[in-house]
Amino acid sequence: MGLLWALQPQTPFWRLVKKDVQRPFLLQLEVLEGHREPPGRLLAQAQHERAFLRDGVRRVPVREGRIRATLFLPPGNGPFPGIIDLYGTGGGLPEYRACLLANHGFAVLALAFYSYDDLPKDMNELHLEYFEEAVNYMLQHTQVKGPGIGLLGISKGGELCISMASFLKGITATALINGSVANVGSVLRYKDITIPPLGFSVKRIKINESGIADIVDVLNNPLEGPGRQSFIPLEKAECHFLFIVGQDDRNWKSEFFAVEGSKHLQAHGKEKPEILCYPGAGHYIEPPFFPMCAASMHVLVGKPVVWGGEPKAHCEAQIDAWQQIQAFFHKHLTGKPPRTSSKL
């Protein structure tokens, strides 16, 4: 799979994502004579096709009330264990991770929360009532097996999953990939509760040897001073937690957040969460064999930033994390181990 995970963009700061899951990735492979520029004559070529939407998986666009989402339902009659899937500050409606999870027997709702359709164009202020609507939609769906659902999020999406688990009912299991235990980047409101965003200082931005911004030290400490007001009260959650951590995450201090979240839960008499740490893995831990994104545009920073990671170690982390996420949700949403061990 090295041909896939070692891919690098020709255009700087591009990140490979799958926008239309109904069409496969097409990879053109060419073998050229010699190792020189310009390359020598073409010796052989082939096309490799990678499908995302398994036969029988149903893709259902959702516009219910304020919800803007896509629901993926596995083949068969159901009901199926349900998961809400959230991405980060890029906005829009990424579907590929939700689609791939549905291939493994989960009913997965890929949920947009800003910069999509008629949703707000920015995320200056987020309201948990919107996410509560999505949770209730899943809990009431005839194809979703209760009594609770799972949450999966990366980056800002992981942080939102912690907030949902802390304030909303019906959450059984929450897995976050390089998430934060403090509210970041936007005001969060729920009923009469307001959680301010964690403070930061742009003076702590470093420029690395490639001339790209490194923002890992920008955020204030959520355990000190005004930062404490941004700490999400995850002790209110009634669910199991899984923290997935890339130890070379340069977006923010994911390992610190996971460890402090664990301490906080245990100090309040809660179950110790699972923490999986991956040396050499960066911020964007995706499904297996997506090439590592070393640097790309950060919407909130307004310039390219480094995300961290070493390609081979990052690839290995993606393979293992994908298995661990499925096992976690199978265990807590169905009480059974996963049926297969396929990598995708």
C-alpha positions in Angstrom: 0.0 0.0 0.0 3.0 2.2 0.0 2.0 3.6 -3.4 -1.0 5.1 -1.7 0.1 6.2 1.8 3.3 7.7 0.4 1.6 10.0 -2.2 2.5 13.7 -2.0 0.6 16.6 -3.6 2.1 18.3 -6.7 0.4 21.5 -5.5 1.8 22.6 -2.1 -0.6 22.5 0.9 -3.2 20.3 -0.8 -4.8 17.5 1.2 -6.3 14.4 -0.4 -10.0 13.9 0.5 -12.8 12.0 -1.1 -15.6 14.4 -2.1 -18.0 12.0 -3.9 -18.1 8.6 -2.2 -20.5 7.3 -4.9 -17.5 7.2 -7.3 -14.3 5.2 -6.7 -10.8 6.7 -6.4 -9.0 6.0 -9.7 -5.2 5.7 -9.3 -3.2 5.8 -12.5 0.0 3.8 -12.2 2.9 4.3 -14.6 6.3 2.7 -14.7 8.9 4.9 -16.4 12.4 4.1 -17.5 15.2 5.4 -15.3 15.2 7.8 -12.3 15.7 11.1 -13.9 14.0 14.3 -14.9 12.4 14.4 -17.4 11.4 10.7 -16.9 12.2 8.1 -19.6 9.9 6.2 -21.8 6.7 4.6 -20.5 7.3 0.9 -19.8 3.9 -0.1 -18.3 0.7 1.4 -17.0 -2.4 0.3 -15.1 -5.4 1.8 -13.3 -6.2 0.9 -9.7 -9.8 1.4 -8.5 -10.7 2.0 -4.8 -14.5 1.9 -4.0 -15.9 3.6 -1.0 -19.6 2.7 -1.1 -19.9 -1.0 -0.7 -22.7 -2.8 -2.6 -25.9 -2.5 -0.7 -24.9 0.4 1.5 -27.6 3.1 1.2 -26.7 6.8 1.1 -29.5 9.0 2.3 -29.3 12.8 2.2 -30.9 14.3 5.4 -32.7 17.6 5.7 -34.8 17.2 8.8 -35.6 20.4 10.7 -32.2 22.2 10.9 -30.1 19.1 10.3 -27.9 19.0 7.2 -26.3 15.6 7.0 -26.0 12.3 5.1 -27.0 9.0 6.6 -25.3 5.8 5.5 -27.1 2.5 6.2 -25.5 -0.9 5.9 -27.0 -3.7 3.8 -29.7 -5.8 5.5 -32.8 -5.1 7.6 -31.2 -3.6 10.7 -31.6 -2.0 13.1 -27.9 -1.1 13.3 -25.7 0.5 16.0 -25.7 4.2 15.3 -22.8 6.7 15.1 -22.7 10.5 14.4 -19.5 11.4 12.6 -18.0 14.9 12.8 -15.0 16.6 11.1 -13.3 19.8 12.1 -12.8 23.4 11.2 -12.7 22.8 7.4 -16.6 22.8 7.5 -18.7 21.3 4.8 -19.9 17.7 4.8 -17.1 15.1 4.5 -18.8 11.7 4.0 -15.9 9.3 3.3 -15.2 8.1 6.9 -19.0 7.7 7.6 -19.4 5.8 4.4 -16.5 3.4 5.2 -17.8 2.8 8.7 -21.2 1.9 7.3 -19.4 -0.9 5.3 -18.8 -2.5 8.7 -22.3 -2.6 9.9 -22.9 0.8 11.5 -25.6 3.3 10.7 -23.5 6.5 10.4 -24.7 10.1 10.2 -22.1 12.4 8.6 -23.1 15.7 10.2 -22.3 19.2 8.8 -22.3 22.0 11.4 -21.2 25.1 9.4 -20.2 26.3 5.9 -22.6 23.9 4.2 -25.9 24.5 2.4 -28.0 27.0 4.5 -25.9 26.5 7.7 -23.9 29.5 9.1 -20.9 30.4 6.9 -18.6 30.7 10.0 -18.4 29.0 13.4 -18.1 32.1 15.6 -21.0 30.7 17.7 -22.2 27.1 17.9 -25.4 25.9 19.6 -25.6 22.4 21.0 -29.3 22.3 20.3 -28.4 21.7 16.7 -26.4 18.7 17.6 -29.1 17.5 20.0 -31.5 17.5 17.1 -29.1 15.2 15.2 -28.8 12.9 18.3 -32.6 12.7 18.6 -32.9 12.0 14.9 -30.7 9.0 15.2 -32.3 7.7 18.5 -35.7 7.8 16.8 -34.7 6.3 13.5 -36.2 2.9 12.9 -32.9 1.6 11.4 -30.8 2.7 14.5 -30.4 0.2 17.4 -30.8 1.9 20.8 -30.8 2.6 23.6 -27.8 5.0 22.8 -25.6 6.0 20.0 -21.8 6.6 19.5 -20.0 9.8 18.5 -16.8 10.0 16.4 -15.0 13.2 15.7 -11.5 14.5 14.7 -10.0 17.8 15.8 -12.7 20.4 16.4 -15.2 17.6 15.7 -13.7 15.5 18.5 -14.0 18.5 20.9 -17.7 18.9 19.9 -18.2 15.2 20.6 -17.0 15.7 24.1 -19.4 18.7 24.5 -22.3 16.6 23.2 -21.5 13.7 25.5 -21.2 16.1 28.5 -24.6 17.8 28.0 -26.8 15.6 25.8 -28.7 12.4 26.6 -28.5 9.2 24.7 -24.7 9.0 24.1 -23.2 5.5 24.9 -19.7 5.8 23.5 -17.5 8.7 22.3 -14.3 8.3 20.3 -12.2 11.4 19.5 -9.2 11.7 17.2 -6.7 14.4 18.3 -9.5 16.3 20.1 -9.4 18.9 22.8 -11.0 18.9 26.3 -11.4 22.7 26.1 -13.7 24.6 23.8 -11.7 26.2 21.0 -12.3 28.7 18.2 -16.0 29.5 18.9 -18.5 30.4 21.6 -20.5 27.3 22.6 -24.0 27.7 23.9 -26.6 25.3 25.3 -29.7 26.6 26.9 -28.5 29.1 29.6 -24.9 27.8 29.5 -22.1 29.6 27.6 -18.6 28.2 27.3 -16.1 30.8 25.9 -13.3 29.7 23.5 -9.9 29.1 25.0 -7.6 32.1 24.7 -4.5 32.1 22.5 -1.5 34.2 21.5 -0.3 34.5 18.0 3.1 35.5 19.4 3.6 31.8 20.1 3.4 30.8 16.4 6.8 29.5 15.3 8.0 29.3 11.7 9.7 26.0 10.9 12.7 25.4 8.7 10.4 25.1 5.6 8.9 28.5 6.4 5.5 27.1 7.5 3.6 28.1 10.6 3.8 25.7 13.6 0.8 26.6 16.0 1.2 23.8 18.6 1.9 26.3 21.4 -0.6 29.0 20.4 -3.5 28.0 22.8 -3.5 29.0 26.5 -3.5 26.3 29.2 -7.1 25.3 30.0 -6.1 24.4 33.6 -5.0 27.9 34.5 -6.7 31.3 34.9 -9.4 32.3 32.5 -8.7 29.2 30.5 -10.6 27.1 33.1 -13.9 28.6 31.9 -13.3 26.9 28.5 -12.7 23.4 30.0 -15.6 21.2 28.9 -17.3 19.5 32.0 -16.8 16.0 30.6 -17.5 14.6 34.1 -21.2 15.1 33.3 -20.9 12.5 30.5 -22.5 9.1 31.0 -20.5 7.3 28.3 -17.3 5.4 27.5 -14.5 7.4 26.0 -11.7 6.5 23.6 -9.0 9.1 23.0 -6.8 8.6 19.9 -3.6 10.6 20.0 -1.0 11.4 17.4 2.1 12.1 19.5 3.5 14.4 16.8 0.3 16.4 16.4 1.4 20.0 15.7 -2.1 21.4 15.7 -2.5 21.4 19.4 -1.4 19.3 22.4 -3.6 16.3 21.9 -1.8 14.0 24.3 -1.9 16.6 27.1 -5.7 17.1 26.5 -6.3 13.3 26.6 -4.2 12.8 29.8 -5.9 15.8 31.5 -9.4 14.5 30.4 -8.6 11.2 31.9 -7.4 12.7 35.2 -10.5 14.9 35.3 -12.9 11.9 34.7 -11.2 9.8 37.3 -11.1 12.6 39.9 -14.9 12.7 39.6 -15.3 9.0 40.1 -15.8 8.2 36.4 -14.4 5.2 34.4 -10.8 5.7 33.2 -11.0 6.3 29.4 -9.0 4.3 26.8 -6.1 6.4 25.5 -4.2 5.1 22.4 -1.0 7.0 21.6 0.8 6.7 18.3 4.4 7.8 18.1 5.2 9.6 14.8 1.5 10.2 13.9 0.4 13.7 13.1 -3.0 15.5 13.4 -5.0 14.2 10.6 -5.4 10.5 11.5 -7.7 9.3 8.7 -9.0 5.9 7.6 -6.2 3.6 6.4 -4.0 4.5 3.4 -5.0 8.1 3.0 -1.6 9.8 2.4 -0.4 11.8 5.4 -1.1 15.6 5.1 2.1 17.2 6.4 0.8 20.8 5.9 -2.2 22.6 4.5 -4.3 25.7 4.9 -5.8 26.3 8.4 -9.2 28.1 8.1 -8.9 29.8 11.5 -5.2 30.8 11.2 -5.6 32.0 7.6 -2.3 30.5 6.4 -0.8 27.1 5.9 0.3 25.2 9.1 2.2 22.0 9.7 0.1 19.1 11.0 3.0 16.8 12.1 3.7 13.2 11.5 6.2 10.9 9.8 4.6 9.1 6.7 5.2 5.4 7.6 4.5 5.8 11.3 1.4 7.8 10.5 0.2 5.2 8.0 0.6 2.4 10.6 -1.3 4.5 13.2 -4.2 5.0 10.7 -4.4 1.2 10.2 -4.5 0.4 13.9 -6.7 3.3 14.9 -9.3 2.2 12.3 -9.5 -1.3 13.8 -9.6 0.2 17.4 -12.4 2.5 16.5 -14.5 -0.3 15.1 -13.8 -2.6 18.1 -14.7 0.2 20.5 -18.1 0.9 19.0 -18.8 -2.8 18.5 -18.1 -3.4 22.2 -20.1 -0.6 23.6 -22.9 -0.3 21.1 -23.6 -4.0 20.4 -21.7 -5.9 23.2 -20.0 -8.0 20.5 -16.5 -8.0 19.0 -16.2 -7.0 15.3 -16.9 -9.7 12.8 -14.0 -9.1 10.5 -10.4 -7.7 10.6 -10.3 -6.2 7.1 -8.2 -3.0 6.9 -10.8 -1.0 5.1 
